[in-house]
Amino acid sequence: MLERNRIAVFGGVYSNHLALEAALADIRRRGADAIFCLGDLGAFGPHPDKVFPLLREANVLCIQGNYDHSIGNGLADCQCGYTDPRDNHFARISYAYTLAHTSAENRDWMKALPAQRRIQLGSRRVLMCHGSPRRTNEFLWESTTSSAFLDQLAEESDADVILATHTGIKWHRELSSGRHFVNVGVLGRPENDGRTNVWYALIDARPEFRVQFVPVEYDHRRLAEEMRSERLPEEFVQTITTGWWTTCLEVLPQKERRRGKW
């Protein structure tokens, strides 16, 4: 297994090709041994096919999120894991648009993506997944996920570090065992904090294990214009322009929801 000492990792591109382009430019400036995407390439944003050339040109190593699995296999829904009728209403709109605007070539490519990846980062064994090691669409929130549970997941997965995404909100916890869990955040939309930037994670193995969450500024006004041109829901556009979530609220635990506006 090839050993790496610095990696850049992001999740949830959500068709936000402008944020992806800005993040990749920032990663090139900072330097990384490899770049990884933890899945959900489509959804939410406009023109899903625009992200694939950017990923390939930058040699980004991807895994399959629930969205990629659904689009790749032509399933009826996104397998997002929502239970609220309003959230599922907007999920259906987003999924139908993304499925209709993703080429057959890119659908086949997503279908072939692995569900997980393992790498060696310095002396640490790293497992990359989308939601959790046990389920692609599992939500692991900082406020409701115990350290004991994370330690159990890592031990069962033979991993020193677990990297995940899916929730849309970044967080990092070092466990008493010395293991780490990192939700790397997403590039596709802001994380419900009233800021328009998005995030990725830069992870170093030397001289010691270090996680740096890097903010990414991009032309969110241009993205909003593209979304309106494609007649995507104004609720999606508002999240891009204000930094506050207007959908996917019912899935949030109390602490994560209190940080938002709605």
Number of C-alpha atoms within 10 A of each C-alpha: 7 7 13 18 19 21 19 27 29 28 32 29 26 25 25 26 27 19 26 26 15 15 23 19 14 15 19 12 9 10 14 17 11 16 21 19 28 30 33 29 32 31 27 26 27 26 19 24 19 16 20 17 11 15 20 11 8 14 12 17 17 25 24 25 31 24 27 28 25 22 28 22 14 14 13 12 18 26 17 20 15 17 11 12 10 14 18 18 12 17 20 16 15 22 23 15 20 25 24 11 14 18 13 13 11 16 19 16 13 24 17 15 18 15 20 20 17 14 16 18 22 18 13 18 18 23 22 25 29 29 22 22 20 12 12 24 22 18 21 18 20 19 11 12 11 13 17 12 10 20 23 12 17 21 14 11 16 13 21 20 26 24 25 31 33 29 24 22 21 22 17 15 15 14 15 10 11 10 19 23 23 20 30 32 29 30 29 28 30 24 26 24 17 17 15 22 23 25 26 26 25 21 20 20 17 13 8 9 15 12 20 13 20 18 15 19 16 19 12 19 13 12 20 21 13 16 21 15 10 13 12 19 15 13 13 21 25 15 21 28 19 17 21 23 23 19 18 16 17 14 16 14 13 11 12 18 15 12 13 16 12 11
